[in-house]
Amino acid sequence: MKTDSVLTLGNYREPPEFKDGWRADIHCRWSPNGDLIGFNSTHTGSRQVYVIKVK
């Protein structure tokens, strides 16, 4: 945030069957200590929760 830099953590495309009605909101949530990001996605064909370690 201090530098306005962007770090792409992945590309999670939504399968066509999830485009109408049951979409996944991939707004990320940071862990309290800032080393994990959690999000939900349907990129594997089912709705799941994912966690990425960033530090």
A tleap script that builds the chain and sets N, CA, C and O, in Angstrom:
source leaprc.protein.ff14SB
mol = sequence {
  NMET LYS THR ASP SER VAL LEU THR LEU GLY
  ASN TYR ARG GLU PRO PRO GLU PHE LYS ASP
  GLY TRP ARG ALA ASP ILE HIE CYS ARG TRP
  SER PRO ASN GLY ASP LEU ILE GLY PHE ASN
  SER THR HIE THR GLY SER ARG GLN VAL TYR
  VAL ILE LYS VAL CLYS
}
set mol.1.N position { 0.815 -1.186 0.000 }
set mol.1.CA position { 0.000 0.000 0.000 }
set mol.1.C position { 0.864 1.256 0.000 }
set mol.1.O position { 0.470 2.278 -0.562 }
set mol.2.N position { 2.024 1.189 0.618 }
set mol.2.CA position { 2.887 2.371 0.668 }
set mol.2.C position { 3.413 2.738 -0.713 }
set mol.2.O position { 3.638 3.914 -0.997 }
set mol.3.N position { 3.612 1.741 -1.575 }
set mol.3.CA position { 4.196 1.999 -2.891 }
set mol.3.C position { 3.195 1.885 -4.031 }
set mol.3.O position { 3.552 2.144 -5.181 }
set mol.4.N position { 1.961 1.510 -3.749 }
set mol.4.CA position { 0.942 1.274 -4.779 }
set mol.4.C position { 1.348 0.153 -5.738 }
set mol.4.O position { 0.830 0.090 -6.853 }
set mol.5.N position { 2.259 -0.728 -5.331 }
set mol.5.CA position { 2.675 -1.829 -6.195 }
set mol.5.C position { 1.612 -2.932 -6.184 }
set mol.5.O position { 0.803 -3.027 -5.262 }
set mol.6.N position { 1.634 -3.751 -7.218 }
set mol.6.CA position { 0.679 -4.849 -7.366 }
set mol.6.C position { 1.464 -6.141 -7.514 }
set mol.6.O position { 2.426 -6.196 -8.280 }
set mol.7.N position { 1.067 -7.178 -6.791 }
set mol.7.CA position { 1.674 -8.497 -6.892 }
set mol.7.C position { 0.572 -9.490 -7.236 }
set mol.7.O position { -0.303 -9.753 -6.411 }
set mol.8.N position { 0.605 -10.043 -8.443 }
set mol.8.CA position { -0.391 -11.017 -8.866 }
set mol.8.C position { -0.110 -12.346 -8.177 }
set mol.8.O position { 0.986 -12.892 -8.295 }
set mol.9.N position { -1.095 -12.862 -7.461 }
set mol.9.CA position { -0.936 -14.112 -6.722 }
set mol.9.C position { -1.480 -15.313 -7.474 }
set mol.9.O position { -1.226 -16.449 -7.076 }
set mol.10.N position { -2.210 -15.094 -8.532 }
set mol.10.CA position { -2.748 -16.196 -9.328 }
set mol.10.C position { -3.808 -15.707 -10.286 }
set mol.10.O position { -4.188 -14.537 -10.272 }
set mol.11.N position { -4.280 -16.615 -11.116 }
set mol.11.CA position { -5.328 -16.320 -12.083 }
set mol.11.C position { -6.408 -17.375 -11.884 }
set mol.11.O position { -6.206 -18.536 -12.242 }
set mol.12.N position { -7.531 -17.000 -11.329 }
set mol.12.CA position { -8.573 -17.937 -10.932 }
set mol.12.C position { -9.827 -17.677 -11.748 }
set mol.12.O position { -10.687 -16.892 -11.348 }
set mol.13.N position { -9.927 -18.331 -12.878 }
set mol.13.CA position { -11.060 -18.128 -13.781 }
set mol.13.C position { -12.255 -18.959 -13.347 }
set mol.13.O position { -12.125 -20.121 -12.961 }
set mol.14.N position { -13.413 -18.339 -13.420 }
set mol.14.CA position { -14.653 -18.992 -13.019 }
set mol.14.C position { -15.173 -19.857 -14.171 }
set mol.14.O position { -15.309 -19.358 -15.288 }
set mol.15.N position { -15.471 -21.153 -13.928 }
set mol.15.CA position { -16.032 -22.006 -14.977 }
set mol.15.C position { -17.391 -21.479 -15.446 }
set mol.15.O position { -18.102 -20.841 -14.670 }
set mol.16.N position { -17.760 -21.735 -16.703 }
set mol.16.CA position { -19.021 -21.214 -17.251 }
set mol.16.C position { -20.255 -21.574 -16.429 }
set mol.16.O position { -21.192 -20.779 -16.359 }
set mol.17.N position { -20.278 -22.742 -15.811 }
set mol.17.CA position { -21.472 -23.157 -15.053 }
set mol.17.C position { -21.705 -22.301 -13.800 }
set mol.17.O position { -22.779 -22.377 -13.203 }
set mol.18.N position { -20.737 -21.501 -13.399 }
set mol.18.CA position { -20.886 -20.639 -12.231 }
set mol.18.C position { -21.139 -19.180 -12.616 }
set mol.18.O position { -21.233 -18.329 -11.731 }
set mol.19.N position { -21.251 -18.873 -13.887 }
set mol.19.CA position { -21.397 -17.482 -14.319 }
set mol.19.C position { -22.777 -16.899 -13.998 }
set mol.19.O position { -22.899 -15.684 -13.845 }
set mol.20.N position { -23.805 -17.721 -13.895 }
set mol.20.CA position { -25.162 -17.238 -13.623 }
set mol.20.C position { -25.630 -17.727 -12.263 }
set mol.20.O position { -25.723 -18.933 -12.034 }
set mol.21.N position { -25.923 -16.809 -11.370 }
set mol.21.CA position { -26.500 -17.165 -10.078 }
set mol.21.C position { -25.506 -17.497 -8.989 }
set mol.21.O position { -25.409 -16.742 -8.021 }
set mol.22.N position { -24.764 -18.581 -9.091 }
set mol.22.CA position { -23.863 -19.058 -8.031 }
set mol.22.C position { -22.436 -18.614 -8.271 }
set mol.22.O position { -21.537 -19.445 -8.406 }
set mol.23.N position { -22.229 -17.348 -8.321 }
set mol.23.CA position { -20.886 -16.818 -8.555 }
set mol.23.C position { -20.082 -16.826 -7.261 }
set mol.23.O position { -20.648 -16.851 -6.168 }
set mol.24.N position { -18.776 -16.805 -7.392 }
set mol.24.CA position { -17.885 -16.736 -6.228 }
set mol.24.C position { -17.349 -15.320 -6.097 }
set mol.24.O position { -16.840 -14.748 -7.061 }
set mol.25.N position { -17.463 -14.775 -4.937 }
set mol.25.CA position { -16.926 -13.454 -4.645 }
set mol.25.C position { -15.488 -13.636 -4.173 }
set mol.25.O position { -15.263 -14.139 -3.072 }
set mol.26.N position { -14.515 -13.239 -4.982 }
set mol.26.CA position { -13.116 -13.499 -4.621 }
set mol.26.C position { -12.464 -12.313 -3.927 }
set mol.26.O position { -11.255 -12.113 -4.042 }
set mol.27.N position { -13.258 -11.523 -3.204 }
set mol.27.CA position { -12.656 -10.458 -2.411 }
set mol.27.C position { -11.836 -11.084 -1.286 }
set mol.27.O position { -12.367 -11.803 -0.439 }
set mol.28.N position { -10.583 -10.810 -1.293 }
set mol.28.CA position { -9.639 -11.433 -0.355 }
set mol.28.C position { -9.803 -10.890 1.058 }
set mol.28.O position { -10.290 -9.780 1.273 }
set mol.29.N position { -9.379 -11.710 2.006 }
set mol.29.CA position { -9.325 -11.313 3.415 }
set mol.29.C position { -7.931 -11.648 3.940 }
set mol.29.O position { -7.442 -12.765 3.768 }
set mol.30.N position { -7.302 -10.669 4.579 }
set mol.30.CA position { -5.978 -10.864 5.160 }
set mol.30.C position { -6.102 -11.482 6.547 }
set mol.30.O position { -7.063 -11.216 7.269 }
set mol.31.N position { -5.127 -12.306 6.914 }
set mol.31.CA position { -5.049 -12.809 8.281 }
set mol.31.C position { -4.618 -11.663 9.198 }
set mol.31.O position { -4.042 -10.684 8.723 }
set mol.32.N position { -4.885 -11.765 10.502 }
set mol.32.CA position { -4.526 -10.687 11.426 }
set mol.32.C position { -3.037 -10.312 11.403 }
set mol.32.O position { -2.701 -9.137 11.555 }
set mol.33.N position { -2.148 -11.284 11.216 }
set mol.33.CA position { -0.715 -10.948 11.211 }
set mol.33.C position { -0.184 -10.622 9.810 }
set mol.33.O position { 1.003 -10.329 9.661 }
set mol.34.N position { -1.039 -10.669 8.781 }
set mol.34.CA position { -0.666 -10.214 7.451 }
set mol.34.C position { 0.127 -11.166 6.594 }
set mol.34.O position { 0.632 -10.755 5.549 }
set mol.35.N position { 0.265 -12.443 6.990 }
set mol.35.CA position { 1.061 -13.354 6.164 }
set mol.35.C position { 0.221 -14.327 5.340 }
set mol.35.O position { 0.776 -15.117 4.577 }
set mol.36.N position { -1.106 -14.285 5.478 }
set mol.36.CA position { -1.997 -15.161 4.728 }
set mol.36.C position { -3.122 -14.354 4.094 }
set mol.36.O position { -3.582 -13.355 4.647 }
set mol.37.N position { -3.555 -14.808 2.923 }
set mol.37.CA position { -4.742 -14.255 2.280 }
set mol.37.C position { -5.702 -15.409 2.037 }
set mol.37.O position { -5.313 -16.446 1.500 }
set mol.38.N position { -6.953 -15.228 2.432 }
set mol.38.CA position { -7.983 -16.235 2.188 }
set mol.38.C position { -9.005 -15.705 1.195 }
set mol.38.O position { -9.315 -14.514 1.195 }
set mol.39.N position { -9.530 -16.586 0.348 }
set mol.39.CA position { -10.559 -16.200 -0.617 }
set mol.39.C position { -11.344 -17.434 -1.024 }
set mol.39.O position { -10.870 -18.558 -0.856 }
set mol.40.N position { -12.544 -17.230 -1.560 }
set mol.40.CA position { -13.273 -18.364 -2.105 }
set mol.40.C position { -13.248 -18.278 -3.621 }
set mol.40.O position { -13.157 -17.191 -4.192 }
set mol.41.N position { -13.329 -19.436 -4.269 }
set mol.41.CA position { -13.233 -19.491 -5.720 }
set mol.41.C position { -13.925 -20.751 -6.224 }
set mol.41.O position { -14.088 -21.723 -5.487 }
set mol.42.N position { -14.330 -20.718 -7.496 }
set mol.42.CA position { -14.909 -21.891 -8.154 }
set mol.42.C position { -14.012 -22.380 -9.290 }
set mol.42.O position { -14.459 -23.168 -10.124 }
set mol.43.N position { -12.763 -21.934 -9.340 }
set mol.43.CA position { -11.897 -22.232 -10.481 }
set mol.43.C position { -11.621 -23.720 -10.678 }
set mol.43.O position { -11.223 -24.120 -11.772 }
set mol.44.N position { -11.819 -24.550 -9.659 }
set mol.44.CA position { -11.596 -25.992 -9.794 }
set mol.44.C position { -12.874 -26.759 -10.129 }
set mol.44.O position { -12.849 -27.982 -10.266 }
set mol.45.N position { -13.994 -26.039 -10.261 }
set mol.45.CA position { -15.260 -26.685 -10.598 }
set mol.45.C position { -16.219 -26.821 -9.431 }
set mol.45.O position { -17.364 -27.232 -9.619 }
set mol.46.N position { -15.774 -26.482 -8.229 }
set mol.46.CA position { -16.658 -26.448 -7.060 }
set mol.46.C position { -16.241 -25.267 -6.192 }
set mol.46.O position { -15.104 -24.800 -6.263 }
set mol.47.N position { -17.162 -24.800 -5.383 }
set mol.47.CA position { -16.866 -23.649 -4.522 }
set mol.47.C position { -16.001 -24.122 -3.352 }
set mol.47.O position { -16.386 -25.026 -2.611 }
set mol.48.N position { -14.839 -23.505 -3.195 }
set mol.48.CA position { -13.893 -23.873 -2.144 }
set mol.48.C position { -13.290 -22.611 -1.533 }
set mol.48.O position { -13.362 -21.528 -2.112 }
set mol.49.N position { -12.698 -22.770 -0.361 }
set mol.49.CA position { -11.966 -21.695 0.289 }
set mol.49.C position { -10.478 -21.986 0.113 }
set mol.49.O position { -10.036 -23.120 0.300 }
set mol.50.N position { -9.715 -20.973 -0.243 }
set mol.50.CA position { -8.284 -21.110 -0.471 }
set mol.50.C position { -7.521 -20.146 0.417 }
set mol.50.O position { -8.006 -19.061 0.736 }
set mol.51.N position { -6.326 -20.550 0.810 }
set mol.51.CA position { -5.451 -19.712 1.625 }
set mol.51.C position { -4.084 -19.692 0.954 }
set mol.51.O position { -3.538 -20.739 0.605 }
set mol.52.N position { -3.537 -18.497 0.777 }
set mol.52.CA position { -2.216 -18.326 0.180 }
set mol.52.C position { -1.297 -17.667 1.201 }
set mol.52.O position { -1.651 -16.650 1.797 }
set mol.53.N position { -0.116 -18.248 1.400 }
set mol.53.CA position { 0.893 -17.648 2.265 }
set mol.53.C position { 1.674 -16.630 1.442 }
set mol.53.O position { 2.176 -16.962 0.368 }
set mol.54.N position { 1.781 -15.415 1.923 }
set mol.54.CA position { 2.417 -14.344 1.145 }
set mol.54.C position { 3.743 -13.868 1.702 }
set mol.54.O position { 4.407 -13.049 1.066 }
set mol.55.N position { 4.154 -14.347 2.860 }
set mol.55.CA position { 5.450 -13.945 3.432 }
set mol.55.C position { 6.261 -15.168 3.722 }
set mol.55.O position { 7.387 -15.061 4.208 }
savepdb mol mol.pdb
quit
